[in-house]
Amino acid sequence: MTPAAFKQMATKVNRQPIEIIIMMTMAEKDNLVSQKELNFLLYESKQTINSAVKRLQSQGFIKLVTHPDDGRFKLLALTQSGCQFVRQHRITINQVTNQVFDHYTPIHVQQFVYMLNDYVDTLEKHIDNISR
């Protein structure tokens, strides 16, 4: 999904794209994640993540919980509302993606997959060549 299409979808459900990305990432990480880990995983600034987390907390989508192994630390967890949002919108994203691919012939899909794989392979080679 393109960034513009993702933003359009987020707007339709009254969310900022970063909020959806945070909740989807938390769901992928078994629902427990530190804010520092979110910054690292999403390559977003501390301020951007912090603002989105505060909005999501105030709207009841995520909450702070005590780290199960170390009570001195807090982790972010999806609430029931957050889990429901993720389930519902993950299905929507998958349906939209399937509708896009249903629009194409099997040959077009095969060409797309080939080009995407070629792009990723070429990108990885160029990244490998970047001097450190």
HELIX and SHEET records of a PDB file:
HELIX    1   1 PRO A    3  LYS A   12  1                                  10    
HELIX    2   2 PRO A   17  GLU A   28  1                                  12    
HELIX    3   3 GLN A   35  LEU A   42  1                                   8    
HELIX    4   4 LYS A   46  SER A   58  1                                  13    
HELIX    5   5 GLN A   80  HIS A  103  1                                  24    
HELIX    6   6 PRO A  106  ASP A  128  1                                  23    
SHEET    1   A 3 LEU A  32  VAL A  33  0                                        
SHEET    2   A 3 LYS A  74  LEU A  78 -1                                        
SHEET    3   A 3 ILE A  62  THR A  66 -1                                        
END                                                                             
